[in-house]
Amino acid sequence: MDDLLSQQAMKIILFAGDARVNCKNALIATEKNDFETAAEEMKVAKTNITAAHKVQTEAIQSEMSEEVNVHEHSLLFTHAQDTLMTIYSEINMANHLIKIAKQIDERLSLLEKK
């Protein structure tokens, strides 16, 4: 595997991993009804996952622009793509869970006021 592809794979894994940490922090904040912190963490998660996706896109475009596929199959790059897509799913689920938690919190607040 070429060195550039290895570097790109590691960047994807690192950015996506950071996004996972942000996502987890957002869910922990949501458990405490700290929706402001959750929103901030999800914003950073989006920035990190977007950076990972950008690296992936550049790698794919680079390979497609070559007349001959100069990259051998890379298990590390495959792992990076798998990591990226898994964390995309985690972020999507977290966004929905946070939204549901906010709605429940709002409904409980209304009940308490009655």
C-alpha positions in Angstrom: 0.0 0.0 0.0 1.3 3.4 -0.8 2.3 5.8 2.0 -0.2 8.5 0.9 -3.1 6.1 1.1 -2.0 5.0 4.6 -1.8 8.6 5.7 -5.3 9.3 4.3 -6.7 6.2 6.0 -5.2 7.3 9.3 -6.6 10.8 9.0 -10.1 9.4 8.3 -9.9 7.1 11.3 -8.6 9.9 13.6 -11.2 12.5 12.4 -14.0 9.9 12.6 -12.8 8.8 16.1 -12.9 12.4 17.3 -16.4 12.7 15.9 -17.4 9.5 17.9 -16.0 11.0 21.1 -18.0 14.2 20.5 -21.1 12.2 19.8 -20.7 10.3 23.0 -20.1 13.5 25.0 -23.3 14.9 23.4 -25.3 11.8 24.5 -23.8 12.0 28.1 -24.9 15.7 28.2 -28.3 14.7 27.0 -28.7 12.2 29.8 -28.2 15.2 32.1 -30.7 17.4 30.1 -27.8 19.6 29.2 -29.0 20.2 25.6 -26.7 23.2 25.1 -23.6 21.1 25.6 -25.1 18.4 23.5 -25.6 20.8 20.6 -22.1 22.1 20.9 -20.6 18.6 20.9 -22.8 17.5 17.9 -21.6 20.6 16.1 -18.0 19.6 16.6 -18.9 16.0 15.7 -20.3 17.3 12.4 -17.1 19.3 11.7 -14.9 16.2 12.4 -17.0 13.7 10.4 -17.0 16.2 7.5 -13.2 16.5 7.6 -13.0 12.7 7.6 -15.4 12.5 4.6 -13.4 15.2 2.8 -10.2 13.1 3.1 -12.1 10.0 1.9 -13.5 11.9 -1.1 -10.0 13.2 -2.0 -8.6 9.7 -1.9 -11.3 8.3 -4.1 -11.1 11.1 -6.6 -7.3 10.7 -6.7 -7.7 7.0 -7.5 -10.3 7.7 -10.2 -8.1 10.3 -11.9 -5.3 7.8 -12.4 -5.2 6.2 -15.8 -4.3 2.9 -14.1 -5.3 2.1 -10.6 -2.0 2.5 -8.8 -3.4 1.7 -5.4 -3.4 -1.9 -4.2 -6.3 -3.0 -2.0 -5.8 -1.5 1.4 -7.3 -3.2 4.5 -6.4 0.0 6.5 -8.3 2.1 4.0 -11.3 -0.3 4.1 -11.2 -0.1 7.9 -11.2 3.7 7.6 -14.2 3.7 5.4 -16.0 1.3 7.6 -15.2 3.5 10.6 -16.4 6.6 8.8 -19.8 5.1 7.8 -20.3 3.5 11.3 -19.8 6.8 13.0 -22.0 8.6 10.5 -24.7 6.2 11.6 -24.0 6.9 15.3 -24.2 10.7 14.7 -27.5 10.3 12.8 -28.9 8.2 15.7 -27.6 10.6 18.3 -29.3 13.5 16.5 -32.6 11.7 16.7 -32.2 10.6 20.3 -31.3 14.2 21.4 -34.3 15.5 19.5 -36.6 13.0 21.3 -35.0 13.7 24.7 -35.6 17.4 24.1 -39.3 16.8 23.3 -39.8 14.6 26.3 -38.1 17.3 28.5 -40.3 20.0 27.1 -43.5 17.9 27.6 -42.5 17.1 31.2 -41.9 20.8 31.8 -45.3 21.6 30.6 -46.9 19.0 32.9 -45.0 20.4 35.9 -46.4 23.8 35.2 -49.9 22.6 35.3 
